[in-house]
């Protein structure tokens, strides 16, 4: 069966707390039928606080979630046939408000960004998927940006391996910088690559980064000034060199908005960014020779606060999690132009903030 028609599972994290004015129930599992364009509910794990950002281990046998505004990470075993999750254990991240996580290529460690305590945590992973006790904690330091509310201290917002898994990029919203780290696969300890740090425009607020499939370029979305930075990437040194800065908003928009998520198509031809306030997905065409971007248009998300979006496994649908309208909307992707069309609500779920996909039968 072609990949585009093969059923797969969707795992949806949500906000759940009153402090976040949230309506989420917890961590939801759906079976996605691409042929019928339907999401079928499978499971909801309700006894979880803010299971926000999610990631798999490298073999897609286990799922991990951070608990936003708390200090924990949880591990789950995936049933490869049903997609259902079974809780394994929970450990402390050694900080507050973990917002992003990733598993290293050896499948032995998970790295976590603690947003409001300015730190990066590393926890070991056992063969059975369970989390071990914290084995490293690195605190970020530097000169904070000018935004009094959003930049009072260093605020790492993501941990993302480059395409060769040699470096971890860390956009820091508080310091207007994107750091580079290496992870020692023997000890689980992080080391900063000082010469590789990329500076952002003052007050930009770097949030997330994606690497081009060629690993020659990377793209950083800046939350506070709603811009996208195109960078050259040196895979030998980890150095990010900004070469272009574009607005994520159309020039006729004069309201308030903040950028959130960024993604790149699997063929490297298109970059997408979400705007909260403008309630849109911006599309950019990539010049594959230079890495520069050209704005290709904006698509309304059909809901409020698109904190997160992602492309389907076949890259033929872009799914948007509209946090404040409690829905997930799918847009068909034109493979020639990258344009988004034919929006359809695929699921109604409270305060969705992350979606990851897993093919049925894998594991």
N, C-alpha and C positions, 0 to 999 in steps of 0.2 A: 504494500500500500504506500503511495507517495507520502512523504513526510507531512505535507500540508493537510492531508486527510487523516493522519494518524491521531487518535485520541490521546490526550495528555491531561495531567493534573495541574491545577492552579492552586497555589497556597497564598492566602491573603491575610496580611497582618493589619491590625487596626488599633486605633486609640480607644481606650475604655474608661478613662477616669473622669470624674466630675470636674477636676481641676483643668482638664483640657476641653471641657464642655463636649465630651465625646459620647457617642452612641454605639460604639462598637461592642460586639459580644465577646470577641477574643480572636483566636486563630482559626480561619475557615479553610476548608478544603473543597474544591470543586473538580468534577470531571468535565473536561472540555471536549466537545464534539465539533471539530472544525467543519465537517461536512454539513451539519445542521445549524452551525453557528449558535450553539447553546452551551451554557454553563449549568451543570447539574450538581446541586449541593450533595456533598458526601459526609461531611463531619464538621462540627464546630467545637473547639476546645475553649470552654467558657471560663475556666478558673485561672485565667492569666491576666496580669496587669500590663496594659499597653504593649502587647507583642507586636512591635513595630517592624524594624527592618529584619529581613530574613536572608539566610544563605544556606546552600547545601555544602556538604563535604565534597571532596573532589570525585568521589565515586557515586554520588547521589544515593547513598544509602541512609543518610541522616540529614535532618534539618535543624538549624540553629536559629534562635531568635533572641534579640536584645529586648529588654523591658524598658521602654522609654520613660524618663523621669525617675527611674529607680536605679539600682546598682547591680542588676543580675543579667545573666544569659542562661537560656534553657536549651536542652538538647532533646531531640525526638528521633525515634526510629521510624522509617517509612516502610509501610507495607507496599511492595512493588506492584502487587496486583490490584489492591483496592485503593491505594493512595492514602489510606488512613495513617494517622500519626499515633505513636505510643510514647508517652513521656519517659525519658531516661533519667535526667538529673538536672540540677541547677547549681550554678556557682556565681560568686561575686566577681565583678569586673574591676574591683578596686577603685571605682570612681562613681561619678554621678551622671545620669542621663546618657547611657550608651546609645549612640545613634546609627552606627554602621559596623559591619563586621565582614571578615573574609577569611577563608581557610587557605593555608599555604600549600604549595605544590606537593610536599611530601605527605600531606594529609595528617600531620602530627600536631599542628597548632592552629588556633583561631586567634586572629588579631581584631581588637575592638577599639573604636574611637569613643572615649568618654567626653562628651561635649562640654559640660559645664564644670568639670574639674580638670580640663586642659591636659588630658593624659591619653596615652595609648597603652592598652593592656594586651598581654599574651597569655593564653591558657592552653595547656596541653590537651590533646585528644587521644583517648584510648582506642584500641582496635574495635571495641564494641560501641564506639560513638560517644561514650560518656566524657564529660568535661572534668579535667583535673583542676587543682588549685592554681591560682595565679603564679606564673613563673617569671614575668617581667612587667614592669610598669614604668613608662617613660613620660615625664612631664615636659610639655612644650613651653617655651619661653620666647619673649620678644616684645617689641614695641606694638602696642595695640592700636587699632584704627581709630578714626575720629567719631564714629557713631556711638553716642553715649549709652544708648540702650542695648544695642546689639553687639558692641565690641568692647565690653568692659575688661575682658581678659582673653587669653588664647582659647579658641573654641574649635578644635578639630571636628570636621563634619563627615569625613569619609576615610576609609582605608582601602586602596585599590591597587592590586598588582598590575604591572604593565604586561604586555602580551607574552613576554618571555619569562615572566614570574621572577625576575631578578630584583626588581625594585618595588617598593610600596609607596605610592603617591598619597599624600595627606593634605587635602585642601583645608586651610584653617580660616574660618570666617572672622575670627577676632583679630588675627595678625595680618590679614591681607597678604598671605603667603601660601604657597603650596610646597610642602616639604617632601623630601625623598628619604626613605629608610631601606635598609637591608635587614633581613631576618636570618639569623644563624639557625640552620635546620638541625644542628646538633644540640644546641642549648635552649633554643626558643627565645633568645635575646635579640632586641632591636638595636641597630646602630644607625645614627643619622649620617646622611651623605651631605655634609654642609655645602659643598660646592654645587650641588644640584638644585638648591632652593630657587623657586620662581617667585618673583615679586609681582603683586597685582597693583592696580591703581588704588590709591588711598580711598578707603571707604567702600571698596568693591564687594568685599565679603565672599571670597571663594567658598563654594559649597560642595560641588561634585565634579568629577573628572571622568572622561572616557578616553581610551586609547584607540587610534586608528588600527584596523587589522594589519596594516603593514608595519606597525610599531614605530613609524617615522614621525608621527604627529600625535598630539593629544589636544583635547578640548575641555576647557574648564568653564563651568557656569558660575557666574558671580551673582549671589542672591541679592545683595543690598542695592546695587545699581542696575540690576537686570541686564547684564552684559554676558557675552561669550568671548573667551580668549582662545584663539588658535595658537598652538605652540609647536615648535619643532622639538622632537624628543631624541636624545642620544641614548641608544640602548646600551652603549658601553659604559657610560658614566652616570646615567640616570638624570642628566641635566634636561630641564624643561626651559625652552627659550621662547617667550611670547613673540609672535610675529604679527598679530592682528587682534583688534578688539571691535566687536560689533554689538549693537543693541539687540536684545532679545524681543523688543517691542516694536510695533510699527510706528512710523514717524508721525502718524495722526492721532496717537493715543496720548492723552495728557493727564490721565488719572494716576492713581497709586497702584503699583504692582510689584511683586517680588518673584524673581525666578526661583525655580526649585530643582527639577530633575533634568538630566541630560542623557541622551542615548545616541548610539550610532548604528546604522544599518550594517548587517553582516558583510555586505560587499564594500563598505567604506565610502559609499557615494553620498550619503545623507546623514546629517546630524539634526537631532530634534531637541527642543528645550521647552519646558512647561513654565507658564506664567500665572501666578496666583494674584488675582485682581483683574487683570485683562482676561483671565479664564480662557487661556488659549495654549495651543501647541505651535511653536515656531519651527519651521522647517528651513534648513540650510543645505545648499548643494556644496559638495567638497571638490575642490580642484585637486585631483590626485597627484599632480606633479608638484604643486607648491604647498598643499595643505590648507590654503586659504578658503574661506567660506563666502558664499553669496546667499543672501536672503531669498528664499523661494516661496514664502507665503506663511499665513497664519490660519489656523483652524480653531474655531470655538470648540470647547470641550463638552458643551452640552450640560455642564454642571458647575459647581462652585469649588474652588480651591484644589486645583490639580497638583497636589503635593508630589505625586508619583505617577509615572507611566512606564510602560515597557513594551517591547516588540514581541510578538508571538515567536515560537521556535522556528517557524518557516519565514519569519519576517514579512508576512503578508497582511498582518493586522497589528495595529498599535492600540494597546489597551490603556485607558486613562483611569486612575483611581481618583475620583472627585471626593475629597475628604468631607466637605461640608454639605454636599447634597446626597451623600450616602449611596453612591452608585458607581459602577464600573461600566465605562462606555468603550466599545470597540470601533475603530476606524479602519477601513480597507486602505492599504498602502499601494499607490500606483508604482510598480517597479521601475518605470521609465523616468518619472518625474519626482517621485518621493511624496507626491501630494496625498493628503488624507481625505477620504470621502465615505459616504454611506454609513453615518454613525448609527449605532444600535446599542441600547442598554442591554448588557449581558447578565448583570447581577445587581441586586439591591442589597447592600450591606452597610452597616453603620461605620462611619469614620474610617474608610480604608486608606492605608498609607504605604502599602508595599505589596507587590505581586511577584512571585517566582514560579517557574514552570518545571515540570518533571514528566518525562515520557512514561506512559503506562507500560509496566513490564520491566522497566529498568531496575537494577539493584543487584 
